[in-house]
Amino acid sequence: MGETVFDASTRSTPFEIVPAELLARPHRDELRRLDRADAALVVDGYLRRLSSQEARCRRVLGTLASDFLRRRAHHALGFVRVDDYARERLGLSGRELQSAAQVVGGLRELPTLAAAFDEGTLSWTQARLLVAVARPGTEAAWLAIARDRTVRALEAVIRDARRRARQDAAVLAPPPLATFAPPLPPGAGLAVDAALDECAESGRTIDGEPAVTFRLRCPRWVPPLWREAVELARRVAGESLAPWRAAEAIAAEGLSAPAQHAASDVDVPRPPSPRAATNPDETRAAFTARSAFDTIDWSCVVEAVPQDVERLAHDVAACDPHALDRRMRAAVHALRRVDWQLGRLLRLILDCRLYVLFGFASWSTYVRERLGISTRTAGLLVAIERKTWASPALMEAYRSGALSTVRALTIAPVVGDHDRDAWIERASEVTLRRLTDEVAWALDVRDAAPSPTAVAPPTHGAPLVVPPRQMRAPLDEELTAEIVVRGPATVVALLRAAIAAFHPPLTPAWTGFVDLLTHVKTEWERLPRHRDPVFARDGWRCSVPACGSRRNLQDHHIIFRSRGGTNARTNRLTLCAGHHLHGIHDGWVRARGKAPAGIWWELGVRGDGPPLLRLFGEQYDDCSGSK
């Protein structure tokens, strides 16, 4: 209980290894006069040091997460799902937390790979790939393969091994390394597929398919209709669908309807053809040959992190769930101090195309091969850098750790010149679930207004009611908004086909999209509803703050009926089965007050100290320390 937890805000070194003048916002004149070769060498050197530091912070986090997940400690903290805990408490996705734990768990069983990672021979991306395929008897062989190849060549070798494993389930003796890789261990297929998907170049694949972006220009009143249809798709499916999965459900529902318009002449795009196969024997010399420099320094870089951060991973077995939570939050805080510097320099490399000077055809290739960072992570860092660039207050809140990456990105679309302080403050006062709802509400209010206007956060706990949209303007109205969906190629093709089926002749393309959404909403809204009105009142999702569950909903009596509780709606809440049967009845979650807006919540209840979180509705109680 009394352990000292690292506080990154009190340290200036070695986290801030990049000079302040290099992190300052450059003027346009400076960029015009930039000596690109010198700038590339300087920025690349700092990026390599930062990526090494980031990997070591991530290993500390993975050490803590491995023990946390093994014990299912999120249950004792009042969370049913890992993803809900990770997003609310750490500002990470559950997948990212699980990935870090898998890498650390694999390195713990593979000492040769662990030593190579410690000395900088292996990057985090290479380690993520190798722990999925290597075992104690084959780790030396896999290390030799990785040491002499690029990341994409290593992926090609692993894909070939995966293909051979599908063709022949028998375990064979390892063939010569010059020809093939060692066989995959039995039962490792799913883990290998997950590692390949996670480490793929940014945006290249989603759900095992080539990724495609769907874009549609439309009037400002169409995006609220799209968000309403996505929310309805999530209710019908009973889970928090990703936008592309909601688009798939919407398209499937639309195509199941009778034909609305003849669309035989509509050109529906087909999935892109597969990319040319990567040479499995490609080495780093291939980049040097195409670079603007005589040589490229590929020597190992090992950047230290403060001892306080390293100590977070010591004596993990002695920590209770609350102590693990504190340590993981401290590790994420340390990681964020590195990430904001990474994001700024990565944006400079991207905007000035400095990666080309090192022989890389794309920014994503540079990130993976040169820095060993997942391109998804790098893309997120650049995205938050771009979003916060126009708002110094938002940038400072993110840089200092007051806001996580997820929360900063959530409020970025609504942060303006007049209400930025209110939204930044709101982002630290409520759960991420409520914050997401409030931002969606603000966007709907803004889009429903006659002209774009800034929207301040709503009153705490107030119902989020959107004013009715005005009558549609003529079909030639100004197209000032855009619908963007990125998903698997087959899903995007399916969505385009559904829009084409509802597209009236001689009208703008967005009218078919509107008619599709209108049809789907009509069909889904007339589906039989559950007879319990409490479910509808609570939005068909679990009422526990920060819970994203929409399945296995149950009706809970705040004051148990065995203790005299009535059947009045003010004494009833919608809970998922996990929070009802284990959270409430096992004593990890407490609820008191009157539903729906007057509930006090305690999450992570324990007998020897205060709960992890206290909330009124979805607003954090100031004394809980959750902010």
C-alpha positions as CSV (number, residue, x, y, z in Angstrom):
1,M,0.0,0.0,0.0
2,G,2.8,2.4,0.8
3,E,5.1,1.6,-2.1
4,T,6.7,4.4,-4.1
5,V,5.4,4.7,-7.6
6,F,7.4,6.4,-10.4
7,D,6.2,9.9,-11.2
8,A,7.4,10.9,-14.7
9,S,6.5,14.5,-14.1
10,T,9.3,14.9,-11.5
11,R,12.0,13.6,-13.9
12,S,13.7,15.4,-16.8
13,T,16.2,12.8,-17.8
14,P,16.7,10.4,-19.5
15,F,13.2,10.7,-21.0
16,E,13.7,14.1,-22.6
17,I,16.7,13.2,-24.6
18,V,15.7,15.3,-27.6
19,P,16.8,19.0,-27.5
20,A,14.0,21.4,-27.0
21,E,14.9,23.3,-30.1
22,L,14.4,20.2,-32.2
23,L,11.0,19.6,-30.7
24,A,9.9,23.2,-31.3
25,R,7.4,23.9,-34.0
26,P,9.3,24.7,-37.2
27,H,8.4,27.8,-39.3
28,R,7.7,27.4,-43.0
29,D,10.8,29.3,-43.9
30,E,12.9,26.9,-41.8
31,L,11.5,24.0,-43.7
32,R,12.2,25.6,-47.1
33,R,15.9,26.2,-46.1
34,L,16.2,22.7,-44.5
35,D,19.3,20.8,-45.4
36,R,17.4,17.5,-45.8
37,A,20.5,15.2,-45.6
38,D,21.8,16.7,-42.3
39,A,18.3,16.9,-40.9
40,A,17.6,13.2,-41.8
41,L,20.7,12.0,-40.0
42,V,20.0,14.1,-36.9
43,V,16.3,13.2,-36.6
44,D,17.0,9.5,-37.4
45,G,19.6,9.3,-34.6
46,Y,17.2,10.6,-32.0
47,L,14.3,8.4,-33.3
48,R,16.5,5.3,-32.9
49,R,17.3,6.2,-29.3
50,L,13.6,7.0,-28.6
51,S,12.4,3.8,-30.1
52,S,14.9,1.8,-28.0
53,Q,13.6,3.6,-24.9
54,E,10.0,3.0,-25.9
55,A,10.7,-0.7,-26.3
56,R,12.1,-1.0,-22.8
57,C,9.2,0.9,-21.3
58,R,6.9,-1.4,-23.2
59,R,8.7,-4.4,-21.8
60,V,8.2,-3.1,-18.2
61,L,4.5,-2.7,-19.0
62,G,4.4,-6.2,-20.5
63,T,5.9,-7.7,-17.4
64,L,3.2,-6.1,-15.2
65,A,0.4,-6.9,-17.7
66,S,1.5,-10.6,-17.9
67,D,0.9,-11.1,-14.2
68,F,-2.2,-8.9,-14.3
69,L,-3.8,-10.9,-17.0
70,R,-2.8,-14.3,-15.6
71,R,-4.6,-13.4,-12.4
72,R,-7.6,-11.8,-14.1
73,A,-7.0,-8.9,-11.8
74,H,-9.3,-6.6,-13.7
75,H,-12.2,-8.5,-12.1
76,A,-11.1,-7.5,-8.6
77,L,-11.0,-3.9,-9.9
78,G,-14.6,-4.0,-11.0
79,F,-14.1,-4.5,-14.7
80,V,-15.5,-7.5,-16.6
81,R,-13.4,-7.1,-19.8
82,V,-9.7,-6.4,-20.3
83,D,-10.4,-3.9,-23.1
84,D,-12.7,-1.8,-20.8
85,Y,-10.1,-1.7,-18.1
86,A,-7.2,-0.9,-20.5
87,R,-9.0,1.9,-22.2
88,E,-10.4,3.5,-19.0
89,R,-7.4,3.2,-16.7
90,L,-4.4,3.0,-19.1
91,G,-5.6,4.7,-22.3
92,L,-4.6,1.7,-24.3
93,S,-6.6,-1.0,-26.2
94,G,-6.9,-4.4,-24.6
95,R,-5.2,-5.8,-27.6
96,E,-2.1,-3.7,-27.1
97,L,-1.9,-4.7,-23.4
98,Q,-2.3,-8.4,-24.3
99,S,0.4,-8.1,-27.0
100,A,2.9,-6.6,-24.6
101,A,2.2,-9.4,-22.1
102,Q,2.6,-12.0,-24.9
103,V,6.0,-10.6,-25.9
104,V,7.3,-10.5,-22.4
105,G,5.9,-14.0,-21.6
106,G,7.5,-15.4,-24.7
107,L,10.9,-13.8,-24.0
108,R,10.8,-15.2,-20.5
109,E,10.7,-18.7,-22.0
110,L,13.3,-17.9,-24.7
111,P,16.5,-16.7,-23.1
112,T,18.5,-16.5,-26.3
113,L,15.9,-14.1,-27.9
114,A,15.6,-12.2,-24.6
115,A,19.4,-11.6,-24.6
116,A,19.3,-10.4,-28.2
117,F,16.5,-8.0,-27.3
118,D,18.4,-6.7,-24.3
119,E,21.5,-5.9,-26.4
120,G,19.5,-4.2,-29.1
121,T,19.9,-6.9,-31.8
122,L,16.1,-7.5,-31.9
123,S,13.6,-4.7,-32.2
124,W,10.1,-4.9,-30.5
125,T,8.5,-5.8,-33.9
126,Q,10.9,-8.6,-34.5
127,A,10.5,-9.9,-31.0
128,R,6.7,-9.8,-31.4
129,L,7.0,-12.0,-34.5
130,L,9.6,-14.4,-33.1
131,V,7.8,-15.2,-29.8
132,A,4.9,-16.6,-31.8
133,V,7.0,-19.1,-33.7
134,A,10.1,-19.9,-31.7
135,R,10.5,-22.4,-28.9
136,P,13.5,-23.3,-26.8
137,G,14.8,-25.8,-29.3
138,T,14.4,-23.5,-32.3
139,E,15.0,-20.0,-31.0
140,A,18.7,-20.0,-32.1
141,A,17.7,-20.9,-35.6
142,W,15.0,-18.2,-35.7
143,L,17.4,-15.6,-34.3
144,A,19.9,-16.4,-37.1
145,I,17.1,-15.9,-39.7
146,A,16.0,-12.6,-38.1
147,R,19.5,-11.2,-37.7
148,D,20.2,-11.4,-41.4
149,R,16.9,-10.3,-42.8
150,T,14.6,-7.3,-43.0
151,V,11.3,-7.3,-41.0
152,R,9.3,-7.9,-44.2
153,A,11.6,-10.8,-45.2
154,L,11.2,-12.3,-41.8
155,E,7.4,-12.1,-42.2
156,A,7.8,-13.8,-45.6
157,V,9.7,-16.6,-44.0
158,I,7.1,-17.0,-41.2
159,R,4.2,-17.0,-43.8
160,D,6.0,-19.7,-45.7
161,A,6.4,-21.7,-42.6
162,R,2.7,-21.1,-41.8
163,R,1.7,-22.3,-45.3
164,R,3.8,-25.4,-45.0
165,A,2.3,-26.1,-41.5
166,R,-1.2,-26.0,-43.1
167,Q,-0.2,-28.4,-45.8
168,D,1.5,-30.9,-43.5
169,A,0.5,-31.1,-39.9
170,A,3.4,-33.5,-39.1
171,V,6.3,-32.1,-37.2
172,L,9.5,-32.6,-39.2
173,A,13.1,-32.1,-38.4
174,P,14.4,-28.5,-39.1
175,P,15.5,-28.3,-42.7
176,P,18.7,-26.2,-43.6
177,L,18.3,-22.5,-42.7
178,A,19.5,-21.5,-46.1
179,T,16.4,-23.0,-47.6
180,F,13.6,-23.1,-45.0
181,A,12.8,-22.0,-41.5
182,P,12.2,-24.4,-38.7
183,P,8.7,-25.9,-38.6
184,L,6.1,-24.1,-36.5
185,P,5.2,-25.7,-33.1
186,P,1.9,-27.6,-33.0
187,G,-1.1,-25.3,-32.2
188,A,0.8,-22.1,-32.9
189,G,-1.2,-21.2,-36.1
190,L,-3.6,-18.7,-34.5
191,A,-0.8,-17.0,-32.6
192,V,1.3,-16.7,-35.7
193,D,-1.6,-15.2,-37.7
194,A,-2.3,-12.7,-34.9
195,A,1.4,-11.6,-34.8
196,L,1.6,-11.2,-38.6
197,D,-1.6,-9.1,-38.6
198,E,-0.4,-7.0,-35.7
199,C,3.0,-6.3,-37.2
200,A,1.8,-5.8,-40.8
201,E,2.6,-2.4,-42.4
202,S,0.1,0.3,-41.5
203,G,-3.3,-0.2,-43.1
204,R,-2.2,-3.0,-45.4
205,T,-4.5,-5.7,-43.9
206,I,-7.6,-5.8,-41.7
207,D,-9.0,-9.1,-40.6
208,G,-6.6,-10.9,-42.9
209,E,-7.7,-9.0,-46.0
210,P,-6.3,-6.0,-47.9
211,A,-7.5,-2.8,-46.3
212,V,-9.5,-0.2,-48.3
213,T,-10.8,3.2,-47.4
214,F,-14.3,4.2,-48.4
215,R,-14.9,7.9,-48.7
216,L,-18.2,9.7,-49.5
217,R,-18.7,13.5,-49.7
218,C,-22.1,14.5,-48.4
219,P,-24.1,17.3,-46.7
220,R,-23.5,18.0,-43.0
221,W,-26.7,16.4,-41.9
222,V,-25.7,12.9,-43.2
223,P,-22.9,12.0,-40.7
224,P,-25.4,12.1,-37.7
225,L,-27.6,9.7,-39.7
226,W,-24.6,7.4,-40.2
227,R,-23.7,7.6,-36.5
228,E,-27.3,6.7,-35.6
229,A,-27.2,3.7,-37.9
230,V,-23.9,2.5,-36.5
231,E,-25.3,2.8,-32.9
232,L,-28.4,0.8,-34.0
233,A,-26.2,-1.9,-35.6
234,R,-24.3,-2.2,-32.3
235,R,-27.6,-2.6,-30.4
236,V,-28.9,-5.2,-32.8
237,A,-25.6,-7.2,-32.7
238,G,-25.3,-6.9,-28.9
239,E,-21.7,-5.7,-29.0
240,S,-19.5,-2.7,-29.6
241,L,-18.8,-3.2,-33.3
242,A,-16.0,-1.4,-35.1
243,P,-17.3,1.0,-37.7
244,W,-16.4,-1.3,-40.6
245,R,-18.2,-4.2,-38.9
246,A,-21.3,-2.0,-38.5
247,A,-21.0,-1.0,-42.2
248,E,-20.9,-4.7,-43.1
249,A,-24.1,-5.3,-41.1
250,I,-25.8,-2.3,-42.7
251,A,-24.7,-3.4,-46.2
252,A,-25.9,-6.9,-45.7
253,E,-29.3,-5.7,-44.4
254,G,-29.6,-3.4,-47.4
255,L,-28.8,-6.0,-50.0
256,S,-31.3,-8.4,-48.5
257,A,-34.1,-6.0,-49.5
258,P,-35.9,-6.1,-52.8
259,A,-34.0,-4.2,-55.6
260,Q,-34.7,-0.5,-55.4
261,H,-33.0,0.7,-58.5
262,A,-31.4,-1.0,-61.5
263,A,-27.7,-1.1,-60.7
264,S,-26.4,-3.5,-63.3
265,D,-24.3,-0.8,-64.9
266,V,-22.7,0.3,-61.7
267,D,-19.0,-0.4,-61.5
268,V,-18.6,-2.1,-58.0
269,P,-14.8,-2.1,-57.2
270,R,-13.3,-5.5,-56.6
271,P,-10.7,-6.2,-53.9
272,P,-7.2,-5.1,-55.0
273,S,-4.9,-7.8,-56.4
274,P,-2.3,-9.2,-54.0
275,R,1.0,-7.3,-53.7
276,A,4.1,-8.8,-55.2
277,A,5.7,-11.3,-52.9
278,T,8.6,-10.1,-50.7
279,N,12.0,-11.7,-51.2
280,P,12.5,-13.9,-48.1
281,D,16.2,-13.4,-48.4
282,E,16.1,-9.6,-48.4
283,T,18.7,-8.0,-46.2
284,R,19.2,-4.4,-44.9
285,A,21.8,-3.9,-47.6
286,A,18.9,-3.4,-50.0
287,F,18.0,-0.1,-48.3
288,T,21.6,1.0,-48.2
289,A,21.9,0.5,-52.0
290,R,19.0,2.9,-52.6
291,S,19.9,5.5,-50.0
292,A,21.4,8.9,-50.5
293,F,24.3,8.0,-48.1
294,D,27.4,5.9,-48.7
295,T,26.6,3.8,-45.6
296,I,23.7,3.6,-43.1
297,D,24.5,2.9,-39.4
298,W,22.7,-0.3,-38.4
299,S,24.5,-0.7,-35.1
300,C,22.6,-1.7,-32.0
301,V,21.1,1.1,-30.0
302,V,20.3,0.6,-26.3
303,E,18.8,3.5,-24.5
304,A,18.3,3.3,-20.7
305,V,15.2,4.2,-18.8
306,P,15.2,5.5,-15.2
307,Q,15.8,3.0,-12.5
308,D,12.4,3.9,-11.0
309,V,10.8,2.7,-14.1
310,E,12.9,-0.5,-14.2
311,R,11.9,-1.2,-10.5
312,L,8.2,-1.2,-11.5
313,A,8.8,-4.7,-12.9
314,H,10.4,-6.0,-9.7
315,D,8.6,-8.2,-7.1
316,V,5.4,-8.2,-9.3
317,A,4.1,-11.4,-7.6
318,A,3.8,-9.6,-4.3
319,C,1.5,-6.9,-5.7
320,D,-2.2,-7.0,-5.2
321,P,-4.5,-5.9,-8.1
322,H,-4.6,-2.3,-6.8
323,A,-0.8,-2.2,-6.7
324,L,-0.5,-3.6,-10.2
325,D,-2.9,-1.0,-11.4
326,R,-0.8,1.8,-9.9
327,R,2.4,0.4,-11.4
328,M,0.9,-0.1,-14.9
329,R,-0.4,3.5,-14.8
330,A,3.1,4.7,-13.9
331,A,4.6,2.6,-16.7
332,V,2.1,4.0,-19.2
333,H,2.9,7.5,-18.0
334,A,6.6,6.9,-18.6
335,L,5.8,5.5,-22.0
336,R,3.8,8.6,-22.9
337,R,6.8,10.8,-22.1
338,V,8.7,9.0,-24.8
339,D,5.8,8.7,-27.2
340,W,5.1,12.4,-27.6
341,Q,8.7,13.1,-28.6
342,L,8.5,10.2,-31.0
343,G,5.3,11.6,-32.5
344,R,6.8,15.0,-33.2
345,L,9.9,13.7,-34.9
346,L,8.0,11.0,-36.8
347,R,5.8,13.8,-38.2
348,L,8.8,15.7,-39.4
349,I,10.2,12.6,-41.0
350,L,6.9,12.0,-42.7
351,D,6.0,15.6,-43.8
352,C,9.5,16.2,-45.2
353,R,9.8,12.7,-46.7
354,L,13.2,12.3,-45.1
355,Y,12.8,8.5,-45.0
356,V,13.4,8.5,-48.7
357,L,17.0,9.5,-48.1
358,F,17.6,6.2,-46.3
359,G,16.4,4.1,-49.2
360,F,12.8,3.4,-47.9
361,A,10.0,3.6,-50.4
362,S,7.4,4.4,-47.7
363,W,7.2,5.9,-44.2
364,S,5.6,2.6,-42.9
365,T,8.6,0.6,-44.1
366,Y,11.0,3.1,-42.4
367,V,9.2,2.8,-39.1
368,R,9.2,-1.0,-39.1
369,E,12.6,-1.6,-40.5
370,R,14.6,1.2,-39.0
371,L,12.9,1.8,-35.7
372,G,11.3,-1.5,-35.0
373,I,8.0,0.1,-34.0
374,S,4.6,-1.2,-35.0
375,T,3.2,1.1,-37.8
376,R,-0.1,1.1,-36.0
377,T,1.5,2.6,-33.0
378,A,3.5,5.1,-35.1
379,G,0.4,6.1,-37.1
380,L,-1.4,6.7,-33.8
381,L,1.4,8.9,-32.5
382,V,1.4,11.0,-35.7
383,A,-2.3,11.3,-35.6
384,I,-2.4,12.7,-32.1
385,E,0.5,15.0,-33.1
386,R,-1.5,16.4,-35.9
387,K,-4.7,16.7,-33.8
388,T,-2.9,18.6,-31.0
389,W,-0.8,20.8,-33.2
390,A,-3.5,23.4,-33.6
391,S,-4.4,23.4,-29.9
392,P,-1.4,24.1,-27.6
393,A,-3.6,23.5,-24.5
394,L,-4.6,20.0,-25.8
395,M,-1.0,19.3,-26.7
396,E,0.2,20.3,-23.2
397,A,-2.5,18.1,-21.5
398,Y,-1.4,15.1,-23.6
399,R,2.3,15.8,-23.2
400,S,2.0,16.1,-19.4
401,G,0.0,12.9,-19.1
402,A,-3.2,14.6,-18.0
403,L,-5.0,13.1,-21.0
404,S,-4.3,9.7,-22.5
405,T,-3.9,9.3,-26.2
406,V,-7.4,7.8,-26.5
407,R,-9.0,10.7,-24.7
408,A,-7.1,13.4,-26.5
409,L,-8.1,11.9,-29.9
410,T,-11.7,11.5,-28.7
411,I,-12.1,15.2,-28.0
412,A,-10.0,16.5,-30.9
413,P,-12.9,16.9,-33.3
414,V,-14.8,19.2,-31.0
415,V,-12.0,21.3,-29.4
416,G,-12.2,24.8,-30.7
417,D,-10.8,28.2,-29.8
418,H,-13.7,29.1,-27.5
419,D,-14.4,25.9,-25.6
420,R,-11.1,24.0,-25.6
421,D,-10.5,24.4,-21.9
422,A,-14.0,23.1,-21.1
423,W,-13.6,20.0,-23.2
424,I,-10.1,19.3,-21.9
425,E,-11.4,19.5,-18.3
426,R,-14.4,17.4,-19.2
427,A,-12.1,14.7,-20.6
428,S,-10.6,14.1,-17.2
429,E,-13.9,14.3,-15.3
430,V,-15.9,11.5,-16.9
431,T,-15.5,7.9,-18.1
432,L,-14.3,7.3,-21.6
433,R,-17.6,5.9,-22.5
434,R,-19.5,9.0,-21.4
435,L,-16.9,11.2,-23.1
436,T,-17.4,9.4,-26.4
437,D,-21.1,9.8,-26.1
438,E,-20.8,13.5,-25.3
439,V,-18.5,14.1,-28.3
440,A,-20.9,12.3,-30.6
441,W,-23.7,14.4,-29.2
442,A,-21.7,17.6,-29.8
443,L,-21.0,16.6,-33.4
444,D,-24.7,15.9,-34.0
445,V,-25.7,19.2,-32.5
446,R,-23.1,21.0,-34.6
447,D,-24.2,19.2,-37.8
448,A,-27.9,19.9,-37.1
449,A,-27.3,23.7,-36.8
450,P,-27.9,26.0,-39.8
451,S,-24.2,26.8,-39.8
452,P,-21.2,25.2,-38.1
453,T,-20.8,26.4,-34.5
454,A,-18.8,25.5,-31.4
455,V,-20.6,23.3,-28.9
456,A,-19.7,23.3,-25.3
457,P,-19.8,20.1,-23.1
458,P,-23.3,19.3,-21.8
459,T,-24.2,19.5,-18.1
460,H,-22.9,16.6,-16.1
461,G,-25.4,13.7,-16.3
462,A,-27.8,15.5,-18.6
463,P,-29.6,13.4,-21.2
464,L,-27.9,13.8,-24.6
465,V,-30.8,14.9,-26.8
466,V,-30.0,16.1,-30.3
467,P,-32.3,18.8,-31.7
468,P,-34.3,17.7,-34.8
469,R,-32.6,18.3,-38.1
470,Q,-33.9,20.9,-40.4
471,M,-35.7,19.9,-43.7
472,R,-33.4,18.6,-46.3
473,A,-31.9,21.1,-48.7
474,P,-32.0,20.5,-52.5
475,L,-29.9,17.8,-53.9
476,D,-27.3,20.3,-55.1
477,E,-26.6,21.5,-51.6
478,E,-23.0,22.0,-50.6
479,L,-21.0,18.8,-49.7
480,T,-19.1,20.0,-46.7
481,A,-18.8,16.6,-44.8
482,E,-17.3,13.3,-45.5
483,I,-18.0,9.7,-44.4
484,V,-14.8,7.7,-44.0
485,V,-14.8,3.9,-43.3
486,R,-11.6,1.8,-43.5
487,G,-12.1,-1.9,-43.5
488,P,-11.4,-5.1,-45.4
489,A,-11.7,-4.9,-49.2
490,T,-14.7,-7.2,-49.4
491,V,-16.6,-5.2,-46.8
492,V,-16.0,-1.9,-48.7
493,A,-17.1,-3.6,-51.9
494,L,-20.2,-4.9,-50.2
495,L,-21.0,-1.4,-48.9
496,R,-20.6,0.2,-52.3
497,A,-22.8,-2.5,-53.9
498,A,-25.5,-1.8,-51.3
499,I,-25.3,2.0,-51.9
500,A,-25.6,1.4,-55.6
501,A,-28.7,-0.7,-55.1
502,F,-30.4,2.3,-53.4
503,H,-29.0,5.0,-55.7
504,P,-31.7,6.7,-57.7
505,P,-30.7,7.5,-61.3
506,L,-29.5,11.0,-62.1
507,T,-28.9,11.9,-58.4
508,P,-25.7,12.5,-56.3
509,A,-24.1,9.4,-54.9
510,W,-24.8,10.3,-51.3
511,T,-28.6,10.0,-51.9
512,G,-28.2,6.3,-52.3
513,F,-26.2,6.2,-49.0
514,V,-29.0,8.1,-47.2
515,D,-31.7,5.8,-48.7
516,L,-29.7,2.8,-47.6
517,L,-29.4,4.1,-44.0
518,T,-33.1,5.0,-43.9
519,H,-34.1,1.6,-45.0
520,V,-31.9,-0.2,-42.5
521,K,-33.1,2.0,-39.6
522,T,-36.7,1.3,-40.5
523,E,-36.1,-2.5,-40.7
524,W,-34.1,-2.6,-37.4
525,E,-36.3,-0.3,-35.4
526,R,-39.3,-2.6,-36.0
527,L,-37.6,-5.7,-34.8
528,P,-39.3,-7.2,-31.7
529,R,-38.0,-5.5,-28.5
530,H,-37.3,-6.9,-25.1
531,R,-40.3,-6.5,-22.9
532,D,-38.2,-5.0,-20.1
533,P,-38.4,-1.2,-20.4
534,V,-35.3,-0.7,-18.2
535,F,-33.1,-2.0,-21.0
536,A,-34.5,0.6,-23.4
537,R,-34.1,3.3,-20.8
538,D,-30.4,2.4,-20.2
539,G,-29.6,2.3,-24.0
540,W,-29.4,-1.5,-24.3
541,R,-26.0,-1.6,-22.6
542,C,-24.5,-2.3,-19.1
543,S,-25.0,0.6,-16.8
544,V,-21.7,0.1,-14.9
545,P,-19.4,3.1,-15.8
546,A,-16.8,2.2,-18.4
547,C,-18.4,-1.1,-19.3
548,G,-18.8,-1.6,-23.0
549,S,-20.9,-4.8,-22.9
550,R,-24.1,-5.0,-24.8
551,R,-24.7,-8.8,-24.5
552,N,-26.2,-11.0,-21.8
553,L,-28.1,-8.1,-20.2
554,Q,-29.9,-8.6,-16.9
555,D,-32.2,-6.6,-14.7
556,H,-30.6,-5.8,-11.4
557,H,-32.4,-4.5,-8.3
558,I,-30.3,-1.8,-6.6
559,I,-31.8,-2.7,-3.2
560,F,-32.1,-6.5,-3.4
561,R,-35.7,-7.8,-3.2
562,S,-34.6,-10.1,-0.4
563,R,-33.9,-6.9,1.5
564,G,-37.1,-5.2,0.8
565,G,-36.3,-3.6,-2.5
566,T,-39.3,-2.7,-4.8
567,N,-39.8,-3.4,-8.5
568,A,-40.0,0.3,-9.3
569,R,-37.9,1.4,-12.2
570,T,-35.9,3.7,-10.0
571,N,-34.6,0.6,-8.2
572,R,-33.6,-1.3,-11.3
573,L,-30.6,-1.1,-13.5
574,T,-29.4,-2.9,-16.7
575,L,-26.2,-4.9,-16.0
576,C,-24.3,-7.4,-18.1
577,A,-24.1,-10.9,-16.7
578,G,-20.5,-10.5,-15.6
579,H,-21.1,-7.4,-13.6
580,H,-24.3,-8.7,-12.2
581,L,-23.2,-12.1,-11.1
582,H,-19.6,-11.4,-10.2
583,G,-19.2,-7.7,-9.8
584,I,-22.2,-6.9,-7.7
585,H,-22.8,-10.2,-6.0
586,D,-19.1,-11.0,-5.4
587,G,-18.7,-7.5,-3.8
588,W,-16.2,-5.9,-6.2
589,V,-18.8,-3.4,-7.4
590,R,-21.3,-1.4,-5.4
591,A,-24.3,0.7,-6.5
592,R,-26.6,2.9,-4.5
593,G,-29.1,5.6,-5.2
594,K,-32.0,6.0,-7.6
595,A,-31.8,5.0,-11.3
596,P,-31.1,6.1,-13.8
597,A,-29.2,9.3,-13.1
598,G,-28.7,9.2,-9.4
599,I,-26.5,6.2,-8.9
600,W,-23.2,6.3,-6.8
601,W,-20.8,3.7,-8.0
602,E,-17.8,2.1,-6.4
603,L,-15.5,-0.1,-8.5
604,G,-12.7,-2.3,-7.2
605,V,-14.1,-2.6,-3.7
606,R,-11.8,-4.1,-1.1
607,G,-11.9,-4.6,2.7
608,D,-8.5,-3.1,3.5
609,G,-8.7,0.2,1.7
610,P,-10.7,2.6,-0.5
611,P,-12.2,1.3,-3.8
612,L,-10.3,1.9,-7.0
613,L,-13.0,4.3,-8.4
614,R,-15.9,6.3,-7.1
615,L,-18.3,7.8,-9.5
616,F,-21.6,9.6,-9.5
617,G,-23.2,8.3,-12.7
618,E,-20.2,8.4,-15.1
619,Q,-18.5,11.4,-13.4
620,Y,-15.5,10.7,-11.3
621,D,-15.6,11.6,-7.7
622,D,-12.8,14.1,-6.9
623,C,-11.7,12.2,-3.8
624,S,-11.2,8.9,-5.7
625,G,-7.9,9.9,-7.3
626,S,-9.1,8.5,-10.6
627,K,-8.4,11.6,-12.6
